Amino acid sequence: MSSYIAFDLDALNVARDVGAAAGISEERVTHGLLRMWAWCFREKTEHVTATHVRGFFGADAVASLMAFGFLATVADGFDLAPEAAFRVRGAERYLRISEARKRGADKTNSAKRERAASVAPAAVERRSSDAQATLKSVNERALNDALTPSTEHRAPSTIEELAPASRSPRDSDLMCADFEEVIGTPYGWNGAKDGTAFAWCLKQAPLEEVRARWRSGLKSNDKWLGVRTVAQLRSKWNDLAKMPLDLTGDWRSRVDHSKDFFGEPHAQ
């Protein structure tokens, strides 16, 4: 299963200013931000040091990133010796996605183990009975032919052999995890209606693009673009297509300017 790192428009809007403050190009800033978020996702942490920042951006960009809200000082009690550490703002949402995937996999595997445990005794008993019947038949044939019976009795399979192999969470689990992360409550999957709509969306684009439009619809404050069900995602699929990097047009009237890139109110 592939993962993706989203790059919000608010972060793109200030990339040039961050680069100017740090003395590096706008492209190095955007690439450095992606590398920093990806590193936090892989390492399951939201903290970096100044050395990490130099590696990601190729420059001492800590002060610039803090000024524009991408880094924050770490609360007292966190020690990443021998260097001071900084909290990467925006990394927490990727850690929540990782945790949601883990919970989904654990839940799926637990259910499979429970089903295997309930099925295995009956299967073992059935195989044992079949083996005994085979042995009796062989013995009877051998006695009738006046031959010494010679049979091999194979032990029944263990529970581990009968249990099906575990698998990763379903794609629909990730859609539910996105909903819970953005909206804050569990998603109630609407049976065949959502299933049919989700299958249609996957025919139009890869899972990463489907999830990107899903999250955009969930976050949107626009009455038309906002979605709360997978069925609505299908009906508004074309409207939720990604906007081009040329940030012009009437879409600005739909942006919630009261909040910044991290979903927090702008400082007064």
C-alpha positions in Angstrom: 0.0 0.0 0.0 1.5 3.3 -1.0 1.6 6.5 1.2 1.4 10.1 0.1 2.5 13.5 1.5 -0.1 16.3 0.9 1.2 19.8 0.2 -1.4 22.4 1.1 -1.8 25.7 -0.9 -1.1 27.8 2.2 2.3 26.3 2.6 3.0 26.9 -1.1 2.0 30.5 -0.8 4.8 31.3 1.7 7.5 29.1 0.3 9.1 32.0 -1.6 9.2 34.1 1.5 10.8 31.4 3.5 13.4 30.9 0.8 14.1 34.6 0.7 14.6 34.7 4.5 16.8 31.6 4.5 18.8 32.6 1.4 17.7 29.6 -0.6 15.4 29.0 -3.6 11.7 28.6 -3.4 12.1 25.1 -5.0 14.5 24.0 -2.2 12.0 25.2 0.4 9.1 23.2 -1.0 11.3 20.1 -1.5 12.7 20.5 1.9 9.3 20.7 3.5 8.2 17.5 1.8 11.4 15.7 2.9 11.0 16.9 6.5 7.3 15.7 6.7 8.2 12.4 5.0 11.0 11.8 7.5 8.7 12.5 10.4 6.1 10.0 9.0 8.7 7.2 8.5 10.3 7.8 11.9 7.0 8.3 13.7 8.1 11.5 15.3 7.3 15.2 15.2 10.6 16.4 16.4 13.8 17.4 14.5 17.1 19.1 15.3 18.9 21.9 13.5 21.1 19.2 11.9 18.1 17.6 10.4 16.9 20.9 9.1 20.3 21.5 7.4 20.0 18.1 5.8 16.5 18.6 4.5 17.0 22.2 3.2 20.7 22.4 2.6 20.9 25.6 4.7 20.4 26.8 8.3 16.7 27.5 7.8 15.5 27.0 11.4 14.9 30.7 12.1 13.0 31.2 8.8 10.9 28.1 9.4 10.0 29.2 12.9 9.1 32.7 11.7 6.7 31.3 9.2 5.1 28.8 11.5 6.6 25.5 10.2 8.7 24.8 13.3 7.9 25.5 17.0 10.0 25.2 20.2 9.6 22.0 22.1 7.9 22.0 25.5 10.1 21.6 28.6 11.0 18.1 29.4 11.9 16.9 25.8 15.6 16.3 25.5 17.2 15.3 22.2 20.9 15.7 23.2 23.3 17.0 22.2 21.1 19.4 20.2 18.0 21.3 21.0 14.9 20.0 19.2 12.0 21.6 17.4 8.5 20.4 16.8 7.5 20.1 13.2 4.0 21.6 12.9 1.8 19.7 10.5 3.6 16.3 11.2 1.0 15.2 13.8 -1.6 14.5 11.1 0.6 12.1 9.3 1.3 10.3 12.6 -2.4 10.0 13.2 -2.8 8.4 9.7 0.0 5.9 10.6 -1.7 5.1 13.9 -5.1 4.6 12.3 -3.6 2.2 9.8 -2.0 0.2 12.6 -5.3 0.1 14.6 -7.1 -1.1 11.5 -4.6 -3.8 10.8 -4.7 -5.0 14.4 -8.5 -5.1 14.4 -8.5 -7.1 11.1 -5.9 -9.6 12.3 -7.6 -10.0 15.7 -10.9 -10.8 14.0 -9.2 -13.4 11.7 -7.5 -15.0 14.7 -10.9 -15.3 16.5 -12.5 -16.9 13.4 -9.6 -19.3 13.0 -9.8 -20.3 16.7 -13.6 -21.1 16.4 -13.2 -23.0 13.1 -10.0 -25.0 13.9 -11.4 -27.5 16.5 -14.2 -28.6 14.2 -11.8 -28.9 11.3 -9.3 -30.8 13.3 -12.0 -33.2 14.6 -13.3 -33.7 11.0 -9.9 -34.5 9.7 -9.2 -36.9 12.5 -12.4 -38.8 11.8 -11.6 -39.0 8.1 -8.2 -40.4 9.0 -9.6 -43.0 11.3 -12.1 -44.1 8.7 -9.3 -44.4 6.1 -7.3 -46.5 8.5 -10.2 -48.8 9.3 -10.8 -49.3 5.5 -7.2 -50.2 4.9 -7.1 -52.6 7.7 -10.2 -54.4 6.6 -8.9 -54.7 3.0 -5.6 -56.0 4.3 -7.3 -58.7 6.5 -9.4 -59.8 3.6 -6.3 -60.3 1.4 -4.5 -62.0 4.3 -1.8 -59.4 4.2 -0.2 -57.6 7.1 -1.6 -54.0 7.2 0.9 -51.2 6.8 -0.5 -47.7 7.1 0.7 -44.2 7.9 -1.5 -41.9 10.0 -0.8 -38.2 9.4 -1.4 -35.9 12.4 -4.1 -33.3 11.8 -3.1 -29.8 10.9 -2.5 -27.3 13.6 -4.5 -24.1 14.2 -1.7 -22.1 12.8 -1.9 -24.0 9.4 -5.6 -23.5 9.2 -5.6 -19.8 10.0 -5.7 -17.5 6.8 -2.8 -15.2 6.1 -3.2 -11.7 7.5 -3.5 -8.7 5.1 -3.3 -5.0 5.2 -6.3 -2.8 6.0 -8.8 -2.3 3.1 -8.8 0.9 1.1 -12.1 1.7 2.6 -10.6 1.6 6.0 -8.2 4.4 5.0 -11.2 6.5 3.7 -12.8 6.0 7.2 -9.6 7.0 8.9 -9.4 10.2 6.8 -12.9 11.1 7.8 -12.2 10.5 11.5 -9.0 12.6 11.3 -10.7 15.6 9.5 -14.2 15.6 11.0 -13.3 14.1 14.4 -16.0 11.3 14.5 -16.1 7.7 13.1 -17.5 7.4 9.6 -20.6 5.3 9.2 -20.1 3.3 5.9 -23.4 3.3 3.9 -23.2 -0.2 2.6 -23.6 -0.8 -1.2 -24.3 2.9 -1.9 -20.8 4.0 -0.6 -19.2 0.8 -2.0 -20.5 1.4 -5.5 -19.4 5.0 -5.4 -16.0 4.1 -4.1 -15.4 1.5 -6.8 -16.4 4.1 -9.4 -13.9 6.6 -8.0 -11.1 4.1 -8.0 -11.7 3.5 -11.8 -11.2 7.2 -12.4 -7.9 7.7 -10.5 -5.4 5.9 -8.1 -6.3 5.6 -4.4 -4.0 8.5 -3.5 -6.0 10.9 -5.8 -9.3 9.6 -4.5 -8.2 10.2 -0.9 -6.9 13.7 -1.8 -10.2 14.8 -3.3 -12.1 13.1 -0.4 -10.0 15.1 2.2 -10.4 18.3 0.2 -14.2 17.8 0.2 -14.2 17.1 3.9 -12.2 20.2 4.7 -14.1 22.5 2.3 -16.3 25.3 3.8 -17.9 25.8 0.4 -21.5 24.5 0.4 -21.2 23.0 -3.1 -17.7 21.4 -2.7 -18.2 20.1 0.8 -18.8 16.3 1.1 -19.7 14.1 4.1 -20.3 10.7 2.3 -18.4 8.7 -0.3 -21.5 8.8 -2.5 -21.3 12.6 -2.5 -17.6 12.4 -3.4 -18.6 10.6 -6.6 -21.3 13.2 -7.5 -18.8 16.0 -6.9 -15.7 14.2 -8.4 -15.0 16.7 -11.2 -15.6 19.8 -8.9 -13.0 18.5 -6.4 -10.2 18.2 -9.0 -6.9 19.7 -7.9 -6.5 23.4 -8.6 -3.5 24.4 -10.9 -0.5 26.0 -9.3 -1.5 29.3 -11.1 -3.4 30.5 -8.0 -5.9 32.8 -9.8 -9.7 32.8 -10.2 -12.8 32.8 -8.2 -11.7 30.0 -5.9 -10.3 32.6 -3.5 -13.8 33.4 -2.4 -14.1 29.9 -1.0 -10.9 29.9 1.1 -11.3 30.2 4.8 -8.9 33.1 5.5 -9.6 33.0 9.2 -7.3 29.9 9.6 -3.7 29.3 8.6 -2.1 26.2 7.0 -2.3 24.2 10.2 -6.0 24.9 10.8 -5.3 27.4 13.6 -6.7 31.0 13.7 -4.4 33.6 12.3 -2.6 35.7 14.9 -4.3 39.0 15.5 
